[in-house]
Amino acid sequence: MKIQTSRFGEIEIDENLVFNFIEPILGYDNLKKYVLIDNQPQSPFKWLQSLEDGSIAFPVSFPSYFGIDYQFVIPEDKSKDLELTGIENLITFNIVCIPHGKAQDATINLAGPIVINAENKNAMQLVLSNAKYAIKHKLFPDNTSKNRQENPEEKEESKKS
């Protein structure tokens, strides 16, 4: 099957890899069919491309790639909706926001993971009620001021000034 996208042009999609969102991504209630696109295989980012609207594609990634300790529990009712029979069939990733021209300011939504049953391709975005996770968790924390404070040579230079 071929689809036309604004980001990738016309692409061939394997219909066996289409995810059916039984509960939609927040704010995109009318879009149910998505596919994961591996645009640059070495990149930590993939694209969750809508099949119903070629202009909608979300950058996604795995928190563990960035060293983020991230675990959550799927509520039993959601697990039933997905028809999950075991964790070995579970795929999870999170939507990323990368400001244009400012990749260093990229954030990942830890409060709304995407969960997919790999066996039947049912998917949904969970909304975690755990306040432990942020909607905009920085992927690349700014360490410049911290590094300056920890650099003893710069401390000595500032004392001389």
Residue pairs with C-beta under 8 A, 6 or more apart in sequence:
1 12
1 13
1 14
1 15
2 10
2 11
2 12
2 13
3 10
3 11
3 13
3 49
3 51
3 54
4 10
4 54
5 11
5 49
5 54
5 55
5 57
6 54
6 55
6 57
7 47
7 49
7 57
8 37
8 39
8 47
8 49
8 57
11 37
11 49
13 35
13 51
14 35
17 35
17 36
17 121
18 33
18 34
18 35
18 51
18 121
19 33
19 34
19 35
19 36
19 116
19 121
19 122
19 123
20 32
20 33
20 121
20 122
20 123
21 31
21 32
21 33
21 34
21 123
21 124
21 125
22 32
22 81
22 82
22 122
22 123
22 124
23 78
23 81
23 124
23 125
24 30
24 31
24 32
24 124
24 125
25 31
25 58
25 95
25 114
25 125
26 112
26 125
26 127
28 50
28 56
30 52
31 50
31 52
31 53
31 56
32 52
33 50
33 51
33 52
34 48
34 49
34 50
34 51
34 123
35 48
35 49
35 51
36 46
36 47
36 48
36 49
36 60
37 46
37 47
37 48
37 49
37 57
38 46
39 46
39 47
44 61
44 62
44 65
44 66
45 59
45 60
45 61
45 96
45 98
46 59
46 60
46 61
46 93
47 57
47 58
47 59
47 60
48 57
48 58
48 59
48 60
48 93
48 95
48 114
49 56
49 57
50 56
50 57
58 95
58 96
59 95
59 96
59 97
59 98
60 93
60 94
60 95
60 96
60 114
61 93
61 94
61 96
61 108
61 139
62 92
62 93
62 94
63 70
63 94
63 108
63 110
63 137
64 70
66 108
66 139
66 140
68 108
68 110
68 137
70 110
70 133
72 113
72 126
72 128
72 130
72 133
74 82
74 84
74 90
74 115
74 126
75 126
78 115
78 124
78 126
81 122
81 124
82 115
82 116
82 117
82 120
82 122
82 123
82 124
83 117
83 119
83 120
83 122
84 90
84 117
85 119
89 117
89 118
89 119
90 115
90 116
90 117
90 118
91 115
91 116
91 117
91 118
92 113
92 114
92 115
92 116
93 113
93 114
94 108
94 109
94 110
94 112
94 113
94 114
95 108
95 109
95 112
95 114
95 125
96 106
96 107
96 108
96 109
96 139
97 106
97 107
97 108
97 109
97 136
98 105
98 106
99 105
99 106
103 140
104 140
104 142
105 138
105 140
106 138
106 139
106 140
107 135
107 136
107 137
107 138
107 139
108 137
108 139
109 135
109 136
109 137
110 128
110 133
110 134
110 135
110 137
111 127
111 128
111 130
111 133
111 134
111 135
112 125
112 126
112 127
112 128
112 135
113 125
113 126
113 128
114 123
114 124
114 125
114 126
115 123
115 124
115 125
115 126
116 122
116 123
117 123
148 154
149 155
